[in-house]
Amino acid sequence: MSKQITVPFGPQHPVLPEPIHLDLVLEDETVVDVIPSIGYIHRGFEKLVEKREFTDYVYIAERTCGICSFVHGATYCQGIEQIMKIDVPERAQYLRVIWSEYSRLHSHLLWLGLFADSFGFENLFMNAWKIREDILDVMEQTTGGRVIQGSCKVGGVRRDISDEKLDAMAKDLDRIDRDMKELTTVFLQDSSIQHRLRNVGVISRGDAYHLGAVGPTARGSGVAIDTRKLGYGAYDRLNVQVVTESCGDCYSRCAVRAKELFTSTDLIRQAVKKIPDGPIDIKVTGAPDGEYFMRAEQPRGELVHYLKGNGTKFLVRSRIRTPTLTNIPPLIKMLQGCELADVPVIVLSIDPCISCTER
């Protein structure tokens, strides 16, 4: 019988963009068990609601994560608006959708690049990030920020986009689609990539569902869940297509994200076509008194902001449940029985965001 040894993986590792820490229990080169440790970069964000007014806390919420910052800010604002019964102008709701989908595009392209880097495909990494620069340029032009946008506020949005700019954005998506098609064709058809990803890190549909997988991690195992289908914001007026794959391996999770790039550009075009004229915000008076459980679809999966107010300018409670937190138990299942050399690829396949997880 082989002797078991425990090898630490992370929080500092050449492949990892995030400081996740796993203790890998090995028999020879096979992983037999995994013990995760979280809390390495805990920042105490949720405590800050007691010291920052609810109108200002949106800036804190956005900084929960640098990659999906806009969705965090928008989800927080929507939760406060539900508590206060604020009717957000339609144009603001559409603008939030447009920026949310641009955020999804840049997050997925960033992940595709890092994923390519994890199995040594440096040229593919550079090409993915080259396309991502075009997305970030649009975010900067329309919000003023490439990473932290600061364009959401309780009651609407801070910036408008002219109809001429919206039309130009929609037309430019045709070029971006062509570039992404060329990029994703390599991810989905290259034989060396398939050799590294097929039948690696497999998790069944049942295990993914019962272990709480969300986002592309769940959809890669055939679990067709997407919080955008709930119709929050302006999504109820758009045709949201849920992308799924059935094999539950690293290739399937990669394929879901690659195909979701094109569903995001389609949603942006739909929103640009349907966006109405009108105001982008309304004046907010009073303070939140009550609680709300706001769900939204972050690039990595379902995001929850639980908010509770007592009628003062400071919230009583803010609790954030991020997709990576719920995807860690499925990750443990994927890693059990894999080869040590495949660990970085499997860990990257769930698109971990430890900054989100540890707040």
C-alpha positions as a Markdown table, in Angstrom:
| # | Residue | x | y | z |
|---|---|---|---|---|
| 1 | Met | 0.0 | 0.0 | 0.0 |
| 2 | Ser | 1.3 | 3.4 | -1.0 |
| 3 | Lys | 2.2 | 5.9 | 1.8 |
| 4 | Gln | 0.0 | 9.0 | 1.9 |
| 5 | Ile | 1.7 | 12.4 | 2.1 |
| 6 | Thr | 0.2 | 15.9 | 2.4 |
| 7 | Val | 1.4 | 18.6 | 0.0 |
| 8 | Pro | 0.4 | 22.2 | 0.3 |
| 9 | Phe | -1.0 | 23.9 | -2.9 |
| 10 | Gly | -1.1 | 27.7 | -2.6 |
| 11 | Pro | -1.7 | 30.3 | -1.4 |
| 12 | Gln | 1.3 | 31.4 | -3.5 |
| 13 | His | 1.7 | 29.3 | -6.6 |
| 14 | Pro | 3.1 | 30.2 | -10.1 |
| 15 | Val | -0.2 | 29.2 | -11.8 |
| 16 | Leu | -2.6 | 30.7 | -9.4 |
| 17 | Pro | -3.9 | 34.3 | -9.9 |
| 18 | Glu | -5.7 | 33.9 | -6.5 |
| 19 | Pro | -4.4 | 33.0 | -3.1 |
| 20 | Ile | -6.4 | 29.8 | -2.6 |
| 21 | His | -4.8 | 27.3 | -0.2 |
| 22 | Leu | -5.4 | 23.5 | -0.5 |
| 23 | Asp | -3.7 | 20.7 | 1.4 |
| 24 | Leu | -3.5 | 17.8 | -1.1 |
| 25 | Val | -3.4 | 14.3 | 0.4 |
| 26 | Leu | -1.5 | 12.2 | -2.2 |
| 27 | Glu | -0.8 | 8.5 | -2.8 |
| 28 | Asp | 2.1 | 8.5 | -5.2 |
| 29 | Glu | 0.9 | 11.1 | -7.9 |
| 30 | Thr | -2.9 | 10.6 | -7.2 |
| 31 | Val | -4.9 | 13.0 | -5.1 |
| 32 | Val | -7.0 | 11.1 | -2.7 |
| 33 | Asp | -8.3 | 13.9 | -0.5 |
| 34 | Val | -8.3 | 17.7 | -0.4 |
| 35 | Ile | -8.5 | 20.0 | 2.6 |
| 36 | Pro | -9.3 | 23.6 | 1.7 |
| 37 | Ser | -8.4 | 26.6 | 4.0 |
| 38 | Ile | -10.0 | 30.0 | 3.5 |
| 39 | Gly | -9.4 | 33.2 | 5.4 |
| 40 | Tyr | -5.9 | 34.0 | 4.1 |
| 41 | Ile | -6.9 | 37.5 | 2.8 |
| 42 | His | -10.0 | 38.3 | 4.9 |
| 43 | Arg | -10.6 | 42.1 | 4.8 |
| 44 | Gly | -13.7 | 42.6 | 7.0 |
| 45 | Phe | -15.9 | 44.2 | 4.3 |
| 46 | Glu | -19.2 | 43.2 | 5.8 |
| 47 | Lys | -18.4 | 45.1 | 9.1 |
| 48 | Leu | -18.0 | 48.4 | 7.2 |
| 49 | Val | -21.8 | 48.8 | 6.7 |
| 50 | Glu | -21.9 | 49.9 | 10.4 |
| 51 | Lys | -19.5 | 52.8 | 9.5 |
| 52 | Arg | -20.4 | 53.9 | 6.0 |
| 53 | Glu | -23.8 | 55.4 | 5.0 |
| 54 | Phe | -25.9 | 53.0 | 2.8 |
| 55 | Thr | -25.5 | 55.4 | -0.2 |
| 56 | Asp | -21.7 | 55.3 | 0.1 |
| 57 | Tyr | -21.4 | 51.6 | 0.8 |
| 58 | Val | -21.9 | 50.9 | -2.9 |
| 59 | Tyr | -18.3 | 51.9 | -3.4 |
| 60 | Ile | -17.3 | 49.3 | -0.8 |
| 61 | Ala | -19.5 | 46.6 | -2.4 |
| 62 | Glu | -17.8 | 47.2 | -5.8 |
| 63 | Arg | -14.4 | 46.6 | -4.2 |
| 64 | Thr | -15.4 | 43.1 | -3.0 |
| 65 | Cys | -13.8 | 42.0 | -6.3 |
| 66 | Gly | -11.9 | 43.8 | -9.0 |
| 67 | Ile | -13.0 | 41.6 | -11.9 |
| 68 | Cys | -16.8 | 41.5 | -11.2 |
| 69 | Ser | -16.9 | 44.8 | -9.4 |
| 70 | Phe | -19.8 | 46.3 | -11.4 |
| 71 | Val | -22.1 | 43.3 | -10.7 |
| 72 | His | -21.4 | 43.6 | -7.0 |
| 73 | Gly | -22.3 | 47.3 | -7.0 |
| 74 | Ala | -25.4 | 46.7 | -9.1 |
| 75 | Thr | -26.6 | 43.8 | -6.9 |
| 76 | Tyr | -26.1 | 45.9 | -3.7 |
| 77 | Cys | -28.1 | 48.8 | -5.2 |
| 78 | Gln | -30.9 | 46.6 | -6.4 |
| 79 | Gly | -31.2 | 45.1 | -2.9 |
| 80 | Ile | -31.5 | 48.6 | -1.3 |
| 81 | Glu | -34.0 | 49.6 | -3.9 |
| 82 | Gln | -36.1 | 46.6 | -3.1 |
| 83 | Ile | -36.1 | 47.4 | 0.6 |
| 84 | Met | -37.0 | 51.1 | 0.0 |
| 85 | Lys | -39.5 | 50.3 | -2.8 |
| 86 | Ile | -37.6 | 52.5 | -5.3 |
| 87 | Asp | -38.8 | 52.4 | -8.9 |
| 88 | Val | -35.6 | 52.6 | -10.9 |
| 89 | Pro | -36.0 | 54.3 | -14.4 |
| 90 | Glu | -36.1 | 51.9 | -17.3 |
| 91 | Arg | -33.1 | 53.4 | -19.0 |
| 92 | Ala | -31.0 | 52.9 | -15.9 |
| 93 | Gln | -32.0 | 49.2 | -15.8 |
| 94 | Tyr | -31.0 | 48.7 | -19.4 |
| 95 | Leu | -27.7 | 50.5 | -18.8 |
| 96 | Arg | -27.0 | 48.2 | -15.9 |
| 97 | Val | -27.6 | 45.2 | -18.1 |
| 98 | Ile | -25.2 | 46.5 | -20.8 |
| 99 | Trp | -22.4 | 47.2 | -18.3 |
| 100 | Ser | -23.1 | 43.8 | -16.6 |
| 101 | Glu | -22.6 | 42.0 | -19.8 |
| 102 | Tyr | -19.5 | 43.9 | -20.7 |
| 103 | Ser | -18.2 | 42.9 | -17.3 |
| 104 | Arg | -19.0 | 39.3 | -18.1 |
| 105 | Leu | -17.1 | 39.6 | -21.4 |
| 106 | His | -14.0 | 40.9 | -19.8 |
| 107 | Ser | -14.2 | 38.4 | -16.9 |
| 108 | His | -14.6 | 35.4 | -19.2 |
| 109 | Leu | -11.8 | 36.7 | -21.6 |
| 110 | Leu | -9.5 | 37.2 | -18.6 |
| 111 | Trp | -10.3 | 33.6 | -17.4 |
| 112 | Leu | -9.7 | 32.1 | -20.8 |
| 113 | Gly | -6.3 | 33.7 | -20.9 |
| 114 | Leu | -5.4 | 32.5 | -17.4 |
| 115 | Phe | -6.7 | 29.1 | -18.2 |
| 116 | Ala | -4.5 | 28.9 | -21.3 |
| 117 | Asp | -1.6 | 29.9 | -19.2 |
| 118 | Ser | -2.3 | 27.1 | -16.7 |
| 119 | Phe | -1.6 | 24.5 | -19.3 |
| 120 | Gly | 1.3 | 26.4 | -21.0 |
| 121 | Phe | -0.4 | 28.0 | -24.1 |
| 122 | Glu | 1.1 | 31.5 | -23.8 |
| 123 | Asn | 0.2 | 32.7 | -27.2 |
| 124 | Leu | -3.5 | 31.9 | -26.5 |
| 125 | Phe | -3.2 | 33.8 | -23.2 |
| 126 | Met | -2.0 | 36.9 | -25.0 |
| 127 | Asn | -4.7 | 36.8 | -27.7 |
| 128 | Ala | -7.5 | 36.5 | -25.1 |
| 129 | Trp | -6.2 | 39.5 | -23.2 |
| 130 | Lys | -5.7 | 41.5 | -26.4 |
| 131 | Ile | -9.5 | 41.1 | -27.1 |
| 132 | Arg | -10.2 | 41.9 | -23.4 |
| 133 | Glu | -8.5 | 45.3 | -23.8 |
| 134 | Asp | -11.2 | 46.3 | -26.4 |
| 135 | Ile | -13.8 | 45.5 | -23.8 |
| 136 | Leu | -12.0 | 47.5 | -21.1 |
| 137 | Asp | -11.7 | 50.4 | -23.4 |
| 138 | Val | -15.4 | 50.6 | -23.8 |
| 139 | Met | -15.9 | 50.3 | -20.1 |
| 140 | Glu | -13.5 | 53.2 | -19.5 |
| 141 | Gln | -15.1 | 55.3 | -22.2 |
| 142 | Thr | -18.6 | 54.9 | -20.8 |
| 143 | Thr | -18.0 | 54.8 | -17.1 |
| 144 | Gly | -14.7 | 56.4 | -16.5 |
| 145 | Gly | -13.1 | 53.3 | -15.0 |
| 146 | Arg | -11.5 | 50.2 | -16.5 |
| 147 | Val | -11.7 | 48.0 | -13.4 |
| 148 | Ile | -13.8 | 49.8 | -10.8 |
| 149 | Gln | -16.6 | 51.6 | -12.6 |
| 150 | Gly | -18.4 | 53.5 | -9.9 |
| 151 | Ser | -21.3 | 54.1 | -12.2 |
| 152 | Cys | -24.1 | 52.5 | -10.1 |
| 153 | Lys | -25.9 | 54.2 | -7.3 |
| 154 | Val | -29.1 | 53.7 | -5.3 |
| 155 | Gly | -31.9 | 54.9 | -7.5 |
| 156 | Gly | -30.2 | 54.4 | -10.9 |
| 157 | Val | -26.8 | 55.1 | -12.5 |
| 158 | Arg | -24.4 | 58.1 | -12.5 |
| 159 | Arg | -23.7 | 58.2 | -16.2 |
| 160 | Asp | -25.6 | 57.9 | -19.4 |
| 161 | Ile | -24.5 | 56.6 | -22.8 |
| 162 | Ser | -25.6 | 58.6 | -25.8 |
| 163 | Asp | -27.6 | 56.8 | -28.5 |
| 164 | Glu | -24.8 | 57.4 | -31.0 |
| 165 | Lys | -22.3 | 55.7 | -28.7 |
| 166 | Leu | -24.6 | 52.8 | -28.0 |
| 167 | Asp | -25.0 | 52.3 | -31.8 |
| 168 | Ala | -21.2 | 52.4 | -32.2 |
| 169 | Met | -20.8 | 49.9 | -29.4 |
| 170 | Ala | -23.2 | 47.5 | -31.0 |
| 171 | Lys | -21.5 | 47.8 | -34.4 |
| 172 | Asp | -18.1 | 47.3 | -32.8 |
| 173 | Leu | -19.3 | 44.0 | -31.3 |
| 174 | Asp | -19.4 | 42.5 | -34.8 |
| 175 | Arg | -15.6 | 42.9 | -35.0 |
| 176 | Ile | -15.2 | 41.6 | -31.4 |
| 177 | Asp | -17.4 | 38.6 | -32.2 |
| 178 | Arg | -15.1 | 37.7 | -35.2 |
| 179 | Asp | -12.0 | 38.0 | -33.0 |
| 180 | Met | -13.6 | 35.9 | -30.2 |
| 181 | Lys | -14.8 | 33.3 | -32.8 |
| 182 | Glu | -11.2 | 32.8 | -33.9 |
| 183 | Leu | -10.0 | 32.6 | -30.3 |
| 184 | Thr | -12.7 | 30.2 | -29.0 |
| 185 | Thr | -12.2 | 27.9 | -32.0 |
| 186 | Val | -8.7 | 27.2 | -30.8 |
| 187 | Phe | -10.0 | 26.5 | -27.2 |
| 188 | Leu | -12.8 | 24.2 | -28.5 |
| 189 | Gln | -11.0 | 22.3 | -31.4 |
| 190 | Asp | -7.3 | 22.3 | -30.7 |
| 191 | Ser | -6.2 | 18.7 | -30.1 |
| 192 | Ser | -3.5 | 19.5 | -27.5 |
| 193 | Ile | -6.0 | 21.5 | -25.5 |
| 194 | Gln | -8.6 | 18.7 | -25.6 |
| 195 | His | -5.9 | 16.3 | -24.5 |
| 196 | Arg | -5.3 | 18.4 | -21.3 |
| 197 | Leu | -9.0 | 19.1 | -20.6 |
| 198 | Arg | -11.1 | 16.1 | -21.7 |
| 199 | Asn | -12.1 | 13.8 | -18.8 |
| 200 | Val | -10.1 | 15.8 | -16.3 |
| 201 | Gly | -11.8 | 17.1 | -13.2 |
| 202 | Val | -15.1 | 15.4 | -13.9 |
| 203 | Ile | -18.1 | 16.1 | -11.7 |
| 204 | Ser | -21.5 | 14.5 | -12.4 |
| 205 | Arg | -24.7 | 16.5 | -12.8 |
| 206 | Gly | -26.1 | 15.1 | -9.6 |
| 207 | Asp | -22.9 | 15.9 | -7.6 |
| 208 | Ala | -22.7 | 19.4 | -9.1 |
| 209 | Tyr | -26.3 | 20.1 | -8.1 |
| 210 | His | -26.2 | 18.6 | -4.6 |
| 211 | Leu | -22.9 | 20.2 | -3.7 |
| 212 | Gly | -24.2 | 23.6 | -4.7 |
| 213 | Ala | -22.3 | 24.4 | -7.9 |
| 214 | Val | -23.3 | 27.6 | -9.6 |
| 215 | Gly | -22.5 | 29.5 | -12.8 |
| 216 | Pro | -20.4 | 27.9 | -15.5 |
| 217 | Thr | -19.2 | 25.2 | -13.0 |
| 218 | Ala | -22.8 | 24.0 | -12.7 |
| 219 | Arg | -23.8 | 24.5 | -16.3 |
| 220 | Gly | -20.7 | 22.6 | -17.5 |
| 221 | Ser | -22.3 | 19.5 | -15.8 |
| 222 | Gly | -25.7 | 20.1 | -17.4 |
| 223 | Val | -27.3 | 22.0 | -14.5 |
| 224 | Ala | -29.2 | 24.7 | -16.4 |
| 225 | Ile | -29.3 | 27.4 | -13.7 |
| 226 | Asp | -28.8 | 31.1 | -14.5 |
| 227 | Thr | -30.1 | 33.8 | -12.2 |
| 228 | Arg | -30.6 | 36.2 | -15.1 |
| 229 | Lys | -33.6 | 34.0 | -16.0 |
| 230 | Leu | -35.3 | 35.4 | -12.9 |
| 231 | Gly | -35.8 | 38.6 | -14.8 |
| 232 | Tyr | -34.2 | 41.1 | -12.4 |
| 233 | Gly | -33.4 | 44.5 | -13.8 |
| 234 | Ala | -34.1 | 44.6 | -17.5 |
| 235 | Tyr | -33.4 | 40.9 | -18.1 |
| 236 | Asp | -37.1 | 40.1 | -18.1 |
| 237 | Arg | -37.4 | 42.0 | -21.4 |
| 238 | Leu | -34.5 | 40.2 | -23.1 |
| 239 | Asn | -34.1 | 36.7 | -24.4 |
| 240 | Val | -31.5 | 35.1 | -22.1 |
| 241 | Gln | -30.1 | 31.9 | -23.5 |
| 242 | Val | -28.6 | 29.4 | -20.9 |
| 243 | Val | -25.5 | 27.7 | -22.2 |
| 244 | Thr | -24.9 | 24.1 | -20.9 |
| 245 | Glu | -22.6 | 21.2 | -21.5 |
| 246 | Ser | -23.0 | 17.7 | -20.3 |
| 247 | Cys | -19.6 | 16.1 | -19.7 |
| 248 | Gly | -18.8 | 17.9 | -16.4 |
| 249 | Asp | -15.1 | 18.0 | -17.1 |
| 250 | Cys | -12.6 | 20.9 | -17.5 |
| 251 | Tyr | -13.3 | 21.0 | -21.3 |
| 252 | Ser | -17.1 | 21.5 | -20.6 |
| 253 | Arg | -16.5 | 24.3 | -18.2 |
| 254 | Cys | -14.2 | 26.0 | -20.7 |
| 255 | Ala | -16.8 | 25.5 | -23.5 |
| 256 | Val | -19.6 | 27.1 | -21.4 |
| 257 | Arg | -17.5 | 30.2 | -20.8 |
| 258 | Ala | -16.4 | 30.4 | -24.5 |
| 259 | Lys | -20.0 | 30.2 | -25.7 |
| 260 | Glu | -21.3 | 32.6 | -23.1 |
| 261 | Leu | -19.1 | 35.3 | -24.7 |
| 262 | Phe | -21.5 | 35.3 | -27.6 |
| 263 | Thr | -24.7 | 35.2 | -25.5 |
| 264 | Ser | -23.3 | 38.4 | -23.8 |
| 265 | Thr | -22.8 | 40.2 | -27.0 |
| 266 | Asp | -26.3 | 39.2 | -28.1 |
| 267 | Leu | -27.8 | 40.5 | -24.9 |
| 268 | Ile | -25.9 | 43.8 | -25.3 |
| 269 | Arg | -27.3 | 44.2 | -28.9 |
| 270 | Gln | -30.8 | 43.4 | -27.6 |
| 271 | Ala | -30.5 | 46.0 | -24.8 |
| 272 | Val | -29.2 | 48.7 | -27.2 |
| 273 | Lys | -32.1 | 48.0 | -29.6 |
| 274 | Lys | -34.7 | 48.2 | -26.8 |
| 275 | Ile | -33.3 | 50.8 | -24.4 |
| 276 | Pro | -35.9 | 53.6 | -24.0 |
| 277 | Asp | -35.3 | 57.3 | -23.6 |
| 278 | Gly | -35.7 | 58.9 | -20.2 |
| 279 | Pro | -34.0 | 59.7 | -16.9 |
| 280 | Ile | -31.2 | 57.6 | -15.6 |
| 281 | Asp | -31.9 | 58.1 | -11.8 |
| 282 | Ile | -34.3 | 59.4 | -9.3 |
| 283 | Lys | -33.9 | 61.2 | -6.1 |
| 284 | Val | -33.7 | 59.0 | -3.1 |
| 285 | Thr | -35.1 | 60.1 | 0.3 |
| 286 | Gly | -35.3 | 58.2 | 3.6 |
| 287 | Ala | -33.3 | 55.2 | 4.7 |
| 288 | Pro | -33.8 | 51.4 | 4.2 |
| 289 | Asp | -35.9 | 49.8 | 6.9 |
| 290 | Gly | -36.3 | 46.1 | 6.4 |
| 291 | Glu | -34.3 | 43.3 | 4.7 |
| 292 | Tyr | -33.9 | 41.8 | 1.3 |
| 293 | Phe | -32.1 | 38.8 | -0.2 |
| 294 | Met | -30.9 | 40.0 | -3.7 |
| 295 | Arg | -29.7 | 37.4 | -6.2 |
| 296 | Ala | -27.8 | 38.2 | -9.5 |
| 297 | Glu | -25.7 | 36.4 | -12.0 |
| 298 | Gln | -22.1 | 37.2 | -11.6 |
| 299 | Pro | -19.6 | 36.0 | -14.3 |
| 300 | Arg | -18.7 | 33.1 | -12.0 |
| 301 | Gly | -22.3 | 32.3 | -11.0 |
| 302 | Glu | -25.1 | 33.2 | -8.6 |
| 303 | Leu | -24.2 | 36.1 | -6.3 |
| 304 | Val | -26.3 | 37.0 | -3.2 |
| 305 | His | -26.3 | 40.2 | -1.2 |
| 306 | Tyr | -28.4 | 40.0 | 2.0 |
| 307 | Leu | -29.1 | 43.5 | 3.3 |
| 308 | Lys | -30.8 | 44.6 | 6.5 |
| 309 | Gly | -31.6 | 48.1 | 7.5 |
| 310 | Asn | -33.3 | 49.7 | 10.6 |
| 311 | Gly | -34.4 | 53.1 | 9.2 |
| 312 | Thr | -31.1 | 54.8 | 9.8 |
| 313 | Lys | -28.4 | 55.8 | 7.3 |
| 314 | Phe | -26.3 | 52.8 | 8.4 |
| 315 | Leu | -27.3 | 49.2 | 7.6 |
| 316 | Val | -27.5 | 46.7 | 10.4 |
| 317 | Arg | -26.2 | 43.8 | 8.3 |
| 318 | Ser | -24.6 | 43.1 | 4.9 |
| 319 | Arg | -23.9 | 39.4 | 4.1 |
| 320 | Ile | -22.4 | 38.5 | 0.7 |
| 321 | Arg | -22.4 | 34.9 | -0.6 |
| 322 | Thr | -20.2 | 34.7 | -3.6 |
| 323 | Pro | -20.1 | 32.0 | -6.3 |
| 324 | Thr | -16.6 | 30.8 | -5.5 |
| 325 | Leu | -17.6 | 30.0 | -1.9 |
| 326 | Thr | -20.3 | 27.6 | -3.2 |
| 327 | Asn | -18.1 | 26.2 | -5.9 |
| 328 | Ile | -15.4 | 25.0 | -3.4 |
| 329 | Pro | -17.2 | 21.8 | -2.3 |
| 330 | Pro | -17.7 | 20.8 | -6.0 |
| 331 | Leu | -14.0 | 21.6 | -6.6 |
| 332 | Ile | -13.0 | 19.2 | -3.8 |
| 333 | Lys | -15.1 | 16.5 | -5.5 |
| 334 | Met | -13.4 | 17.2 | -8.9 |
| 335 | Leu | -9.9 | 16.9 | -7.4 |
| 336 | Gln | -10.4 | 13.6 | -5.6 |
| 337 | Gly | -8.8 | 10.9 | -7.8 |
| 338 | Cys | -7.0 | 13.3 | -10.2 |
| 339 | Glu | -3.3 | 13.4 | -11.0 |
| 340 | Leu | -1.1 | 15.9 | -9.2 |
| 341 | Ala | -0.2 | 17.5 | -12.6 |
| 342 | Asp | -3.8 | 18.3 | -13.3 |
| 343 | Val | -4.5 | 20.1 | -10.1 |
| 344 | Pro | -3.8 | 23.6 | -11.4 |
| 345 | Val | -6.0 | 23.1 | -14.4 |
| 346 | Ile | -8.9 | 21.8 | -12.4 |
| 347 | Val | -8.6 | 24.6 | -9.8 |
| 348 | Leu | -8.5 | 27.2 | -12.5 |
| 349 | Ser | -11.5 | 25.6 | -14.3 |
| 350 | Ile | -14.0 | 26.9 | -11.6 |
| 351 | Asp | -12.6 | 30.4 | -12.1 |
| 352 | Pro | -11.9 | 30.9 | -8.4 |
| 353 | Cys | -12.1 | 34.4 | -6.9 |
| 354 | Ile | -10.7 | 34.3 | -3.4 |
| 355 | Ser | -11.0 | 38.1 | -3.1 |
| 356 | Cys | -14.8 | 37.6 | -3.4 |
| 357 | Thr | -14.8 | 34.5 | -1.1 |
| 358 | Glu | -13.0 | 36.1 | 1.8 |
| 359 | Arg | -14.3 | 39.6 | 1.7 |
